[in-house]
Amino acid sequence: MSGERIAMEICKGINHLDKVILREVRGSSAEVYLYGGHVTSWKNEHGEELLFVSSKAIFKPPKAIRGGIPICFPQFSGLGSLEQHGFARNKFWKIDPDPPPFPSSTTNKAFVDLILKPTEEDMKIWPHCYEFRLRVTLGPGGDLMLTSRIRNTNTDGKPFTFTFAYHTYFSVSDVSEVRVEGLETLDYLDNLRDRERFTEQGDAITFESEVDKIYLSTPTKIAILDHEKKRTFVLRKDGLPDAVVWNPWDRKARAMADFGDDEYKHMLCVEAAAVEKPITLKPGEEWRGRQELSAVPSSYCSGQLDPQRVLQG
């Protein structure tokens, strides 16, 4: 009986790491590892995997899991003194037994609330008190929502500053057949050219070599069109002005131990982020950043998304 599905279940994943499985009545699902507060699976009602996780991903702390949706906090990339992408994706999160209420119009049962707080050891690396609350929700139509709430709980009166990203790895049939719409004509920082600033030309973004760009002041909605799968991912975001687009291509793929040599063809990272202008919180202040992912069937018409209303709607 589909109506009897357990909406939220805690069980053991790879290497006996704890994970949460979210299930929606119509058959879609998501999996979240407590290690990293890391979403590792998002499947539609047909059981098709929508996120990319490398076949060589190492599910062993302190190594971050390669793929899914790693959370970059309190530092994106190498932009600071901390380890690459900060430490949130390398920590064990806890299930939050008593989360503050979330404004929500639906009565979704398929959600989990996680919380991360610093240990004394953590304070040596980044000397700030914070509460990072993450809610992962699977909506009735199979949409996946991640809401992050970060609060400064310092008692010494000190503010702190951070950068952030949801480092989402989308599963695609062939990256050279994929287009990204919604970032045309925008300025970006090119990480392959010492973060020099350029302006995006042309219509949609397509891929024929390594790309690592931070698009600035991006719209709240971005579409990723997978021509072969006749599928469009729509990324909606709030509180996250930037969008990072990354694919390592063949040379860098071969250099990564936890990434298959040819797997770059089947993934694309489009990451809702706050990078260019770091966020500063005074004690007691809270920041919220949200992303919602949906996958809709799409067809092409003269090379354009049909219907165009995905981005307008």
Secondary structure, DSSP 8 states (H G I E B T S, - for coil): -GGG--SEEEEE-GGG-EEEEEE-TTS-EEEEETBTTEEEEEE-TT--B-B-B-TT----TTS--SBSB-EEBS--TTSSSSSTTBSGGGSB-EE-SS------SS----EEEEEE---HHHHHHS---EEEEEEEEE-TTS-EEEEEEEEE--SS---EEEEEEE--EEE-S-GGGEEEES-TT-EEEEGGGTTEEEE--SSSB--SS-EEEEE-S--SEEEEEETTTTEEEEEEEES--EEEEEE-HHHHHHH-TTS-TTGGGGEEEEEEEEEEEEEEE-TT-EEEEEEEEEEEE-EEETTEEESTHHHH-
